[in-house]
């Protein structure tokens, strides 16, 4: 008996879609990154007709750039703190909202609303709330909790705290949805068996909930970190990097270099640094969290 081996050809439509997707990826990701990498080796200035090749001069200049160091410090510190806060809040909200009634489904939608709002809108709304004569100060003074309005955006430390608070509020919508999806995939029988065995609420959370939502936490933490490392719109609308550049993120500094100082070449070099730094951090954190999943 002769066995015929049939060769299955791929769907032409899928091949076309794959080619289009690959083309768009190359056009909008690879090409811009390549152009930015090339510009980072020049002294391009839009006010000058020609640019010169300067090699690694832009990269060596970054070593002595105090403003860049300050922006990187603020960006890294804010990214870590906001990621921890947003994911802790996300797990807590997810546990509270892990119900099937209509009211809880409506509250899930409300919890996710910050994530779908434009960062510029969020920044301007919170700027009004946190202003010297804003809603928050009116409530605090009116309730007698404070004697005078607090300068939430007027002092460096409070401005940094305010940026972190607003960013964590926005990210909590995303982290809540991710952890809620992870929670709903946990079999109810596990909790029932643990309860029969005498496990308390904390033991069930530690031994069942945390290990089972670990893959969701990996995704949530990684995306939160990447989002915070490139944060621009909320800060631009909320504080514009002030006061005294205390809330100037690296992304905001790149825009300032390119469109205020007209230093496209140096801005491209800083952008490449941020790209590499984000990739290294994201890959490292993902690897660590995946190993944690195995340990759990």
WOJOKA-V456159 format. One record per run of one state. SS is the DSSP state (H for helix, E for strand, L for the rest). FROM is the first residue (numbers start at 0). TO is the last residue. If there is no record, write none. Layout:
# WOJOKA-V456159
SS,FROM,TO ; SS,FROM,TO
This chain:
# WOJOKA-V456159
L,0,10 ; H,11,38 ; L,39,40 ; E,41,41 ; L,42,51 ; E,52,52 ; L,53,55 ; H,56,61 ; L,62,64 ; H,65,95 ; L,96,100 ; H,101,115 ; L,116,117 ; H,118,128 ; L,129,133 ; H,134,141 ; L,142,154 ; H,155,183 ; L,184,186 ; H,187,195 ; L,196,199 ; H,200,211 ; L,212,212 ; H,213,228 ; L,229,231 ; H,232,237 ; L,238,248 ; H,249,258 ; L,259,262 ; H,263,294 ; L,295,295
